[in-house]
Amino acid sequence: MLAILVALALAALAAPLCIRRFGRNGFLLLALVPAGCLGWVLANWGTGQPSEDRRENLPWAPEIGMDLTLRLDRLAAIMALLVLGIGALILIYCARYFTDDEPRLGRFAAELVAFAGVMFGLVTSDNLLVLYTFWELTSALSFLLVGHYAERATSRRAATQALLVTTAGGLAMLVGIIMLGEAGGSYLLSDLVANPPSGRLVDVAVVAILVGALSKSAVVPMHFWLPGAMAAPTPVSAYLHAAAMVKAGVYLVARLAPGFAHTPAWQPTVVVLGCASLLLGGWRALQAYDLKLILAFGTVSQLGLLIVLVGSGTHDAALAGVSLMLAHAMFKAALFMVVGIIDHTTGTRDLRKLAYLGRRAPALAITATVAAFSMAGLPPTLGFVAKEAGLAALAPTSPNLADIATLAAVVLGSTLTVGYSVRLIVDSFGDKHRSQPTGPVATMHRPGTLFLTVPALLAAGGLAAGIAAPWVGRLVEPYARTLPGSGDYHLGLWHGFGLPLGLTVLAVAGGCAIYLSADRIRRFSARRLRIGNADRAYDAVLSALDLISLQMTSTTQRGSVALTQATILVTTVTLPSVVLLLGDRPHELELRRWDSPVQPAVGVLILAAALAATVLRQRLAAVLCIGITGYGCGVLFALHGAPDLALTQFLVETLTLVIFVLVLRKFPAELNPKSIAGHKVPRALLAITVGVCVPVLAIFATAARHDSPIALQLPDAAYHLGNGKNVVNVLLVDIRAWDTLGEISVLLVAATGVASLVFRSRRFGLAPRVTDAQSPPSDGDEIPWLRAGALLDPRYRSLVVEVTTRLLFPTIMVLSAYFFFAGHNAPGGGFAGGLTAGLALVLRYLAGGRYELGEALPVDAGQILGAGLICAAGTAAVSLLLGAPVLSSSTLEFELPLIGSVKLVTALFFDLGVYLIVVGLVLDVLRSLGARLETKQ
């Protein structure tokens, strides 16, 4: 199974090249990948016994229970059959649906193949957290596929709508997954279903998971995104919205039903919303004229029925539900592809513009009719067999009002299904009492053989499966046996005369009557029956959220930095202080004033500098005083035995001062008295409050600790697990490397943000270098200490600074390299080394200006940032590929001539990424706030 995921991922990566090389015929080559994967699934089908379930496990993040655990049981195998089998047929269909000049065709192929891989991962994941990861990836890929025609506003809206609805449901589902996993003590589906936890928390978790499942399967009231998604190309509709993605919610309900169908909220949620979808989707399908919309609303209706069946929690209903899921995937995918062929050959999908199509394309008409027979539940198709099984399973055994209402809703929904099925076939392919074809049909071109073959295979599959119903039953029954029930019912084409057959006859007769009265029904619904429009409700909700957000931001974010900062500080002080006053708190506080008399002296200096910064009017002097407070904190770190923190603090403070100076060049030298005149007292009170509350809260938080701090275990863990003596650096690059990866990503975003704010329209790129034309003539005796120094204004040029820079720059770079390599066992590391290298660049810039910066490092900052991120993320990926936990490190020991024994920890490569990102950030800031501001804007 892991090999299948890798194969589909590689095929997705190769898809653009394949399409570029072979054109649309590249889809035929890509179809071989899911077809081959399907062969593996069929070869490992098994007998359906739980002991024969195939399991694979790849450790990923075991500390949080997130290992890549895959399981192929009968339900997963059936879903894999749909995902891979129909996926391969869809790719073949794409080879004739698209033309070679279709824009972004390579990217589309990659996304479609990737979706097949993600969907396979979803249905085989036994770990709920991994399942959720694949779940959200299906939403992301669906967004890209639905929005393939990005130049169309309808496509962009449909893609955004589908993404918002399914990801909102996915967030609710994530909360439910965490609650259920914590309550059950495991995130494995097999464990939770076999030993389901109970309690009110579990009930809430199940409802939250159902919200995600029902949103993905377009169940009322979250159904409206599916008809809108018909703006996608037809292959997307046939695959995602008929056979694969919308089945994800049905699959999850079926997967959880054996363990949680008994929970109090399960049956009301599943049955009521499923019946509502069944009826509403069928009713809307009768009113639409666009062929894809008819099928889309029909899909909403059928998904509602599927949810009712697989969620009922009985053997017979599960048997019917999974059988109908197979039938629905085949007939609905076939019908969508038929509609694609009609649109492709006639140029329209409007029922009103089609007449005599059956005469012009008889093979297409036969394919559509066979598929529609299965959709309507007519014999001898699998749709009929599954519908009969569903009616038998839902037939009440006692006079129960809820069961009777459910059965009545299913019968009425089946009647509507027959009605729009008849309408789809007759109004699409019939003559409509016309003497000649309509214009689009008269000018249509005949579809090719391969184009027709794919939907014909699916339609024929539904017919053959109906005839071979007992064989299909043997495929489905291993899953059905996991639910309670006698298990006496078996799939078959004929069960004799009884209630199910009578209800089927009633549905067929009623559906034909509805079709014959369709015009009157539409007029009646337009005048009398107004059930609302979910799409407009969606727009209203978004507009309301926009209005609320505008009102909130207009109150809290008025563009005033002082107000924003005050809001943050007030919140920071108020919330913890209120909790501290009202909640439990330690009564004994042990305070140690200082460890050395130097510490209070440094504290007095920091306090004096802080007070001076508040009264000074000159900007540069105030910034220097703020810098003194930072350096003072570094001294306190050093005195307290934290050399790494002290080194980092000194480097950061120095770099910050330089950045302040670069920015302050564009500001007046002194503050405007009017800007600081008002609100002095409130500002002073807030500052004093924050200054008092933060240390008080820290003291109480420290005193509240009852157990030994984990910091006491870190030196031993750093040495034995991280193979390093410097606890701080080992924490950054090994023990908590995930945090560091997130932090350097934030640094990269910050660098991009600074560049975007300064340049607005485009990135500045490389700093300028000195050209030969700009170089002044030399008499041969002058020593060019800095090549760009001669370009500076003589008023700002200093020979002493140039000579000092020329001498110090190599030394600082060597020191930077030392910090980088020594950081695992001594103070330093990639962050400190990168800051040191950044200060060397700052020195070159201050001495020689922007041209000297280009001479010092003639590389684009964006390339350095990207290389750093790739290096750090690549270290994580390599660990995963080698079967080790992500970002885990190992030690390599070898001998080098003259040097001797060398001990290399692989975390060094992660640290190299940190080093490069810090250097790139400094370079980007210098070019943004320094070099760029020297040029004309």
N, C-alpha and C positions, 0 to 999 in steps of 0.2 A: 504493500500500500504506500509506503514511503517512496518506493521507486516510481510508482504511478504519479505521485505528486511532483517528484523531481522531473519526470519525463514531460508532464504537461507544462511545468514551469519553463523547461528548456525549449519546448515547442513554442510557447508564447514569446520567448525572447527571440527565437529564430523566425517567427512569423513575418515581421516586416521585411527581412531579407528575402524570405521565400516569395512573398508577394511581389517584391521589386524584381526578382529574377524571372518568375514564371507568370506574372500577372494574376488574373483571377483564377487560373488553373492551379495556382499555389494552394488554394483551399483544398484541392483534392489530395495533395501531399500531406497537408496538415490533418486531414480527416483520418489518415492512417494511425495517428498517435492515439486518439481516444478509442479507435476501433481495436488497436492492439491491446490497450489497457482493458477494454471490455472482454477480450479473450482471456485475460488473466482472471478477471472476476468470474467468468463462466467456468473456468478450470478449477476454481476454488469454491464453487457453489456449495458443496457439501449437502448433507441431509437435513440440515436445519436444527440439529441437536445442539443445545448450549455448549456441550463439551467440545464441539467441533468448530466453534467460533474462532476465527483467526484473529490474533491480537499481535500488535506491534507497539513498541514503546521506545521513545527517544527522549532521554532526560534533557530538560530545557531549563526550567526554573523550579527545581524541586522544593525550595524553601517556601514557595507560595502555592505549591500543589499544581504547577502549570507545566506538566510534562506533555510531550506530543504523544498521546496514547490513542491508538487507532484500533477499532474493532469492526470486523466484518461478520455480522450475523445476518439472518435472513432479511430483516427489514432494511438494513444498510445495503445488502446486495441488490434488493429490488430497486432501491433508489439509485444505486450506482448503475444499474441496468438502464434506467431512464436517462441519467445524466450523461453517461458515456455513449450509449447507443444512439439516442436521439441527437446528442451533440455531434457525433460523427456524420449523421445524415444531414444535419443543418449545415455543416461545413461543406458537404457536397452540394447542397442546394445553393449556397452562397456562390459557388463557382459559376452558376448560370444566372443568378439573380443580379449580381453586380456586373458592371462593365470595367474594362481595364483602366479607364480614365476616372473612376470613382475617387473623389478626394479622400485622403486619409485612410485608404483601404488597408494598408499594412498595419496601421495602428488598430483598426477595427478588428482585423484577424487576430492580432495579439490579445486584445481584450476578450474576444470571444473564447479563445483557447484557454486563457487565464481563468475565465469564469468557470469553464468546465473543471479545471483543477481545483479551484476554490470550493465549488459545489461538492466535488468528490470528498474533499477534506471535511466539509461540514457534515455530510451524512455518515462518514466513518469515524468521526471524532467521538471518543468515549469521555474525554475530559470536557466539562462544560465551559471552562475558561477558553480552551482552544477552539471549541465549537463557536463561542461568541466571537472570537477573532475572525474565523472564516465567515461567520454571519455578517459582520460589518464589512468585510471585504466584498461580499456579494452586493451589498448596497452601493459601495463605491464603484465597483465595475458596472453595475446596472446604471448608475448615474452617467458614466462615460458612454455606455452603449446607447442608452435612450437619447442622450444628447449628441449622437453622432453627427447629425446635421446642425452643427453649432451655429451656423449662420441664420437659422430659422428661430424666431422668437418662441414659437410653439414648442420646439424641441428643447430649448433652454428652460422654459417654464416647466415642461413635463419632467425633465430630468431633475430639476431642483425640487419639485413637489414630491417626486418619488423618494428622493434622498432624505428630505426633511421628515416625511411621515415614517419611513422605515427606520431611520436612525433614532428618531424620538421613541418609537416603540422599542428599539434595541437598547436604549439607555434604561428604560424601565425594566427590560429583561435582564440587563446586567445587575441591577440592584437585586432582582429576584434570585439570580444565580448565586450571588454572594451570600444572601440570606439563607438560601437552601443548602449551599455547600457548607456553611459554618454550622447550621443546625444539624446536618447529617454527618458531619465529620469527614466528608469526602466530596470531591468535585467530580468523581467518576459517575457517569450516568448509570452504568451497570450496578454499582454499589447502591446508589440512591433508589433505583427502581426495585432492586431486590430487597432492600431494607429501608423502606421510606420512613423518614422522620415524621413526627406529628407535632401539633401545637398551633397556637395562633400565629406565631411567626412564620411557620411553614405555609399556612393558608394564605398569608399575605404574599409570601414569595411565589407561590404557585400562580396567583392572580397576576403578579408583575410579569412573570414569564409568559403567561397567556397573552398579555398585552403585546409583547414583542412578537409572539407567534402569529397573532391575529392581524397585526399591522403588516407583517411580511406577506401574509396570504390574502390581503385585501378584503378583510371581513368587515362588515358594517360595525362601526361608523367610519372606518379607515379604508374604505373601498375605493374612494374616488380617484386615488392616484393611478390605479390600473387602467381605466379607460383613457386617462390623459397620457399614459405611457405609450399609447398607440402611435404617437408621433415618431416612434423609433422605426428603423427599417424592419421590414417584415420578418427576416430571420431572427431578429431580437425578440419580436413578439412571439414567434413560434417556439423559441427555446426558453427564454427567461420567463415569459408571462403565460406559458401553457404547460411546459414540461419540467422546468427546473426551479427557478427562483421562487415562484409563488407556492411551490410544493414544500418549501423549507418549513413554513409554519405548520402545514399539515403533518409533515414528518415529525416535527418536534412534539406536537400534540399526541401523535401516535406513539412516539417514543416514551413519553411520560405517562400515558394513560394506564399502563399496567400497574404503576405504583401510586398514582395520585388521582385517578378518576373518582375516588371515594371522598375526596376533600369537599367541604361544604360548598365552596364557591365554584367548583369545577363545572358541574352539570348546568347550573343556571347560565353561566358565562358562555360555555361552548354551545349548548343547545339553542338558547334564545338568540344569540348573535348569529349563529350558523343558519337558523331558519330565516332570520331577517335578511341575511345576505342572499339566501336562496330565492326568496320571493322578490326582493327589490331588484336584484340583478336580472331575473327573468322578465319582470315587468318593464325595466328600462330597455332590455334587448328588443322587445316588441315595438318600441317607439323609434329606434335608431334607423337611419338609412345608410350610413357608412358600414360597409361589410366588416371592417375591423372593429368598429364600435359594437356591432351586434355580437361578434365573438368575444369582445372584451367584457361586456356586461354578462354574456353567457358564462364566461370564466368566473366572474364574481359569484354568479349563482351556483355553479358547480362546486366552487371552493367552499361555499357555505354548506352544501350537502356533504362534502368530504369531511369537513370539520365536525359536523353532527355525527357522522358514522364512526370515524376513528376516535372521537372523544366520548362516545357513549359508554365505553368501558366494558363491553361484553364481547365474547368470542365471536358471535355471529355478526355483530355490527363491525368489528374489526376486519373480519374476513371480507365483508362487503366493501368496506371503506378502502382497503388496500387494493382490492380488485378494481374498484372504480377509479382509483388513482392511476393504475396502469392503463385502463381504458381511456380515461380523460387525457392523459399525456399523448396517447396515439391519435385519437380523433381530433383533439383540439390543435395539436401541432400540424396535422395534415390539413385541417381546414384553414389555418392561418397561411400555410404555404400555398394552398389553392387560391386564397384571396390575393397573395402576393403575385401569383401568376396572372390572375385577372387584371390586377393593377398594372402589371408589367406589360401585358399584351394589348390592353384596351385603353390604358391611361386614366381609368376611373375606378372608384370603389363604390359609387353611388348606385343603390338598387334601382333608382328611378331611371337611370341611363342605360340599363342593361336589358336587352330582349333578344331572343334567338341565340343566346350564348351556348345553350346546350346543343344546338344543331351545328354551330361552328366549331365547338370543341367538345365532342362527345366523350373522349377519354377523361377530360377534366371533369365533366359533369358526372360521370360514373364514380370517379374517385371521391368527389364531394358528397355524392349521395350515400355511398357506403359509410363514409365518416360521419355524416349527419345521422344516419340510422343508429350508429352507436351512441351519438350524443343524445338522441331522443329516447334511447333505451328500447329500440326495436330489435326483434330477433332477426338473424341468429348471431348478433354481435356480442362482444364482451360487455359493452355498455348495458345491454338487456340483461345479461347474466348477473352483473353486479347490482343493477337497479332492483331486480327481483330479490336478490339476497338482502339488500338493504331494507326493502319493504317487509320481508319476512322477519328480519331482526328487530325492526321498530314496531311490529304489530303488538299491541298491548295484550298481555296474558290475563289482565284483570281490569275492571272498569276504573282506570286511573286517568284523571282529567289531563294531567301533564303529558302522559304518553299518547293519549288520543289526539291532543293538540299538535304534538310533534309529528305524528303520522299524517294528520290532515295537512300540515304545512308542507311535508315532503311530497304528498300527492299533488297538492296545488302547484308546488314548484315544478314537479315533473310535467304537469299539464302545460305550464308556461314554457318549459323547455321544448316540448313537442311543438308548441305554437311557433316559437322563433326558429326552430329547426326547419319546419315546413316552409316558413316564410323565406328563410335563407336560400333554400334550394329552388323553390318554385319561382320566386321573384328574381333570382339571379340567372337561372338557366332557362326559364320558361319563355313562351312567346308573348304572354300578357295581352292576348287578343289583338296583336298587331299583325299587319300583313307583311312587314319587312323588318330587318334588324335595325336597331338604333345605330346612330352614327359611330360611337366608339366600338361597337361590336362589328359593324360593317368594315371598318378599317383596321381591325386587329390583325396582328401577325401570329402565326401558329407557334406555340411554345415548343421548344426542343424536347427530344426524348428524355435526356437526363433531367431536365427541369421537371418533367411530369413524373418521372420514376420515383423520386423521393417521397412525395406525399402519397403516391399510389402504394408504396411499400407499407407505410404506416396505416393507411386505410385497410389494406389487405391483412395486416397484422391484427387489427382489431376484429376483423371478421374471422380469421383463423383461430384466434384465441377464444372467441365465443363458441365456435364449434368444438374446440378442444378444452372446454371449461373445466372438466375434472383434472386435467393436467395442470392448468393454471391454479386450481384450488390446492394441489399438492405443493405448489411453490409458495403459496400465501399462508397455508395453515400453520407452519411452524411459528410464525409470529402470532397468529390468532390464538394459539394455545397458551400464550403468556397471559391471556385475560380470562376472567371467570366465565363459565358457561358450560353447557352440556357438551358442546362440540359435535352435536348430532347432524347439524346442517353442513352440507357440502355443496360446492359450486356445481351446477349442471345446467344444461340448456333447457331441460324440461323437468319440472317438479309436479306436474299434474295440475288439475284445476284446483284453485284455492284462492284465498284472499289476495296474495300478491299478484296473481295473474289477473284477477278481477280489477284490482286497483290500476294495473298497467293498462288494461283495456279502457278503463274510465279516463285515465290520463291521456291516452292517444285520442280518444273521441273528443274529449274536452279541448285538447290542443288543436285539433283540426277545426273545431268550432271557433276557437279563438282566432285562428288564422283567417277564416272566412269572415269574421266580424272585426278584423283588425282596424279598418278605417273608422268604424263607429267607436271602437274602444279608444282609439287615439283622440278622436274628437271629444269623447266624454272626459277623458283624463285631462285634456287641455282646459275644459270648462269647469269641471267639478272637482276633480281629484288632484290636489296640489300637495305633493309630499316633500317639497323643498328640494334644494340643490346643494349637495355636499361640497361641490367645487366652490360655489359662492360662499359657503360657510367657512371653507378653508381660507379664502381670500379675506373674509371678515376677521378671522382670528389673527392672521398675519398683520392686518392693518391695525387691529387693536394692540397687538404686541409692539408694533412700531410706535404707536401713539404713546403707550405707557413708557417705553424706553426713552422717547424724546422728552417726556415730562420729567422723568427721573434724572436724565442727564442735564436737562436745563436747570434743574435745582442743585444738583451736586457737582456738575462740571461746567462752570460758566466761563472757562478759559482763564481763570485766575489761579496762578500757581500757589499763591498764599492760601486761598480757600481750599484747594485740593489737599495741600499739605496739612492744613489745620484739621480737615475732616479725617484724614488718615491718623493723625496723632490723637485726636479725641477718641476715635474708635479704639485705637491701640491701648489707650489708658482706661477707658470706661469699661469695656467688656471684662477684661481680667480683674479689674478692681472690684466690680460688682460681684463677680463670682467668688472672689477672695473674701469679701465681707459677708456674703450670705451663705457660703458653703463651709465645709469643714476645712480647718487649717491647723498646722502644727502650732503648739503652744510654746515649745522650747526652741529658741534660736541660739545657735552658737556662732558668734562673730569673732573673727580674728582681724585685728585692725591692719596689720602689715607684717611682712616677713623680714623686711629690711628697712632701715631708716631712709634709704634712697627712694623707696616707693612713695612715701608721703611727700617727699620733696618734688618728685616728678609729678605727683598729683596736683600740688600747688601750682606748678608751672602750667600744667594743662588747664587748670581752672582760670588762671590769669589770662592765658591766650584765648580761651573761650569768651571770657568777659570782654577782652579787648576787641574781639571780632564783632561784638554786638554794638560797639560804640564808634568804631572807626568808620569814617565816611569814604575813605579811599578804597576802591575795590581791591587793588592788588595787595595792599597792606592787610585787609580783612582776610583775603585768601591765604596769605602767608601765616596769619595767626591760626586759621583753621588747619593749615598744614602742620603747625607746631603741635596741635592736639593729636593729630594722627601719628606723628613721630613719637610723641609721648606715650601713646598706647603701645607702639612698637617696643619702646624701652621697657614698659611694664611686662610685656610678653617675655622679653629676654630675661628680665630679673626673675620672672616666675618659672623659668625653665622651659620655655617654648621657643627655641631658636627658629624653627620653621615658620611659626606664625610671625615672629618678629621680622625675619627676613622678608616674608611676603608683604607684611605691613609697610616696611620701609620702601620696598620697590613700588607697591601700588600707590603709596602716598606721593612719591616722587613723580611718578607718571601722571597722577591726577593733577598735581601742581602744574606740570607742563601743559596739560590739556586746558586747565583754567586760563593759563597765560595766553594760549593760542586763541581762546574764545574772547578773552577780555580785550584783545587788541581792537576789536570792533565795537567796544562799548566806551562810553565816556569814562574818564579816569576816576571821577567821584560819583557817588550816589546822588540822585535827585532828592533834595530835602523833602519835597512834597510827597514822594513815594513812600517815605518812612515816617511821615509825621503822624499818621492816623493809627489808631488801634495799638498804641504802644503798651498800654496796661494789659489788655487781653493777651497779647502776644507774650508778654513777660510771664503772666500767670500760667499760660499754657506751657511755656518752656520750662518753668520751675516745676510744674506738675509732672511733666514727662520725665524730667531729670530725677525727681524723687521716686516716682512710681516704678520706673523700670528696675532700679536696683532693689527696691523693696520686694517687688514681685520675684526677682531672681533669688533673693534671700529665702523667701518662703518656699519657692519651688525647690531649692536645694535642700531645705530642711524637711520637706515632705517625703524625701526618699527614704524608704525602709530597707531596701535590699542593697547589696553591694553594687556600685556602678559598673556597667559593662566595660568602662574604660580601663579597669584593672586587668581585664583579660586581653586587652588589645595588644600589648607588647608581645605576649606569647603567641597570639594568633598571627601577628604580623611576621614573626620570625619563622614559625613552623608552617603556616599556611601560605603566606605571601613571599617567603624567602627573602625578607628584608628586615633591617634593624630600625629604619626610620618609620615609626608608626604612622605619622601623618601622610607620608607619600604612599605607603602601602594601602592605607585607607582609600586614598584618592584613585589609585590605579588598579586595585584588586578587590579589597573587601567591599567597598561601596562604589565600585566603578560605574554602576548604573547611574548613580547620582552625578558623577563627573561627566558622563556622556550627555546627560541632560543639560548640565551647566555649560559645557562647551558649545552645545547646540544653541543655547541662549546667547552666548557670546557672539556666535556667528550671526544670529538674527540681529543682535544689537549693532554689529558692524554694518550689516546691510541697511539697517534702519538709519544709521548716521549718514551713510553715503546717499541714501534716498532723500533724506531731508535736505542735504546740502546741494545735491546735483539736480534733484527733481525729475529731470527728463531722461538722463542717461548716466551710467557710471563713468567716473572720470578716467579710469584705467591707469596706465603707467604714469608715474611722475616723469616730467621732462628730463632729458639728459642733455649734457653739453655737447653741441656739435662742433665740428672743426671750424666752421665759420664764426662761431661765437667765441672760440678760444682766442685770447689776445696773443699778439706776436711775442715770442720769447727770444731773448738774446743769448740763451744757453746757460747763463749763470744763475738765473732765478730758480729757486726750488719750488715746484708746484705742490705745496703742502696739501691743498684741497683744490681739485680741478675746477670746481664751481665757485671757489672763493672770489676769483677775479670778476665774476659777474655781479657780485654784490655792490650796493652803493658804498662808496668809500667811507661815508659817514658811519655805516653800521658794520664795517669790516674790522676785525681784530686779528692781527697776526698771532698774538699770544693764544687766542682761542683756537685758531686753525692749527697751530703747532701742537697744542695740547690735545686737540681732537685726533690729529693724525697719530699721536703716540698712544692715546688711551683707547681708541676704537678697537685695535686688535686685542688689547689686553682685556677689555670688557667682553669681547666675543669669546675669548678663551675661557674667561670666568663663567660665561653663560654655558659653554659646553661642559665645564666642570660641574656646575650645578645640575645640569641635565643628567649626566652619567652617574654622579655620586648620590643623586637624590634618593635612591632606594635604601641606602644605608647611612646617609648623612644628611644634614640640612640641605635642601634644594629640591630638585624635581623638575618636571616639564614646565609647570606653571612659573616657578621662580626663574628657571633658565630662560623661558620665553620673555618674561618681564625684563630680565637683564639685557637680553638681545634687543628688546624694544627700547630700553634706555640708551643703548649704543646708537640706535637709529635716531633717537631724539637728539643726541649729541651731534651727530652729523648734520641733521637738519638745522639745528640752532646755529651751527657754525657756518654752514654753506648755503642754507636756503633750500628751496624746492628742487633746484637742479642737483644739488649735492645728494639729496634723498634719492633721486633717480640713479645717480652714480653708485650709491651705496648698495641698493638692492633693486636692480632693473627687472623686477618681476611684478606682475599684477597682484594686488592684495587678494583679490577674489580667488585666484588660482592657489595661493598659499592657504587660504581658509578652506577651500574645497579639498585640497590635498590632506590637510590636517583632519578634517571630518572623515574622509575616506579611510585614512590610516587608523583612526580610533574605532570607527564602525567596523572596518575590516578585521580588526583584532577580535571583536565580538563575534563576527560571522565565522571566522576560522575556528574559533573554539567550538562553536555549534556544529560545524561540519566534521570536526574531529571527534564528535561524540562527547565532548566535555561541556559542563555548564557554561553559559554565556559569560564571556569576559573572565573566565578562569585562566590562571597563568601557570606556566610550568618553567622548570629550570633546565638550562642547557649548560653543560660543563665541557670545556675542551682546552687543549694546549695550543699556545701560539709561540713561535720562535721569538726569543729575546724577552718576550713578555711573561711567559709562563702560563700558569693555570688561569683560565678565565671562566667566570660564572655569570651566565647571561639569563636574566628572567624575561620571559616573553612580554611581561607587562611594560617593558621598555618601549615596545612599539606603540602601545596605547599612549604612553607618556610622550612619545614623539608627536602623536596627533595633537595632544594638548599644547606642546611647545609650538608647533606650527600655527595653531589657531591663535595663540596669544600674540605671536609675531605678526601674523596677518592682521589681527585686530589693531595693534599699534600702528602698523603701516597704513591701514585704512583710515584710522583717525587722523594721522599726520597729514595724509593727502587730502582728507576731507576738511578738517578744521585748520590745517596749516597751508599746505601747498595750493589747494584749490582757492582758498580765500585770498591768496596773494594775486590771483588773476582776476580779470574783469568778469563779473557775473553776467 
